[in-house]
Amino acid sequence: LAKTTQPISMDSYEGQEVNITCSHNNIATNDYITWYQQFPSQGPRFIIQGYKTKVTNEVASLFIPADRKSSTLSLPRVSLSDTAVYYCLVGFFYSGGGADGLTFGKGTHLIIQP
Amino acid sequence: NAGVTQTPKFQVLKTGQSMTLQCAQDMNHNSMYWYRQDPGMGLRLIYYSASEGTTDKGEVPNGYNVSRLNKREFSLRLESAAPSQTSVYFCASSEDDSNQPQHFGDGTRLSIL
């Protein structure tokens, strides 16, 4: 089971780029890295997923170094509405093989200030 | 687009009562999941169903049962509710069980007195 470590909280300001790093030293060969965002009183929302190198979509980028022992979620030009909890999940989920890839840690509480 | 719908949104039970939490998805997804989230904590997997007709235990299955009624619906039952089961319960679905992104409902807030 690939255990993840994230900062408990982070602060930033509107318009800044925010980078949240997740450590996963014992990541396995088949493991994917997935990030979710959660607002109060809502279910988590998928942000981005990657296996290696860099992945970018319309809301974020995910940087994964060659050793894959960490990953960094990058949010460009944040706004107040990006204040939320961000979860990093690492693992591989398949039927009959267990649900290691579905382990949410405590996440990172990101607070964006004006 | 309804996505994942959970009912009820709120419920208060007395210790020992039973209850079924309902979940339905309209995205034709094969896999469905039940999580619980306690204050200040991340989500913990209770049960999951990789496909219609199959269910498997997650991290915290004790005290719960599930039924994958059909492809759309996945219910969670508390047979004899305990105060330790006070939590917010989230249902989720994904296309299949190969690391596809999960889509979550808005949760059921359950208090057990």
Contacts between the chains, C-beta under 8 A, distances in Angstrom:
chain1	res1	chain2	res2	distance
A	32	B	99	4.7
A	34	B	99	7.2
A	34	B	101	7.1
A	36	B	102	7.9
A	41	B	106	7.4
A	41	B	107	7.4
A	42	B	104	7.8
A	42	B	106	5.8
A	42	B	107	7.5
A	43	B	4	7.6
A	43	B	90	4.9
A	43	B	92	7.0
A	43	B	104	2.8
A	43	B	105	5.5
A	43	B	106	5.7
A	43	B	107	5.8
A	44	B	43	7.0
A	44	B	90	7.6
A	44	B	92	8.0
A	44	B	102	7.6
A	44	B	104	5.3
A	45	B	104	7.1
A	46	B	101	3.7
A	46	B	102	6.6
A	46	B	103	7.3
A	49	B	99	7.1
A	49	B	101	6.5
A	87	B	42	6.2
A	87	B	43	7.8
A	92	B	99	6.5
A	93	B	97	6.0
A	93	B	98	7.6
A	93	B	99	5.8
A	94	B	50	7.6
A	94	B	97	5.4
A	94	B	98	6.2
A	95	B	50	3.4
A	95	B	51	6.6
A	95	B	54	6.6
A	95	B	56	7.6
A	95	B	97	4.6
A	96	B	50	7.6
A	96	B	56	7.7
A	99	B	45	5.6
A	99	B	48	5.9
A	99	B	56	7.2
A	99	B	58	5.5
A	99	B	59	7.6
A	101	B	99	6.1
A	102	B	33	6.9
A	102	B	45	4.9
A	102	B	48	7.1
A	102	B	58	7.0
A	103	B	45	7.4
A	103	B	59	7.1
A	104	B	35	7.6
A	104	B	42	3.6
A	104	B	43	4.2
A	104	B	44	7.3
A	105	B	42	5.0
A	106	B	40	7.3
A	106	B	41	6.2
A	106	B	42	5.0
A	107	B	42	5.6
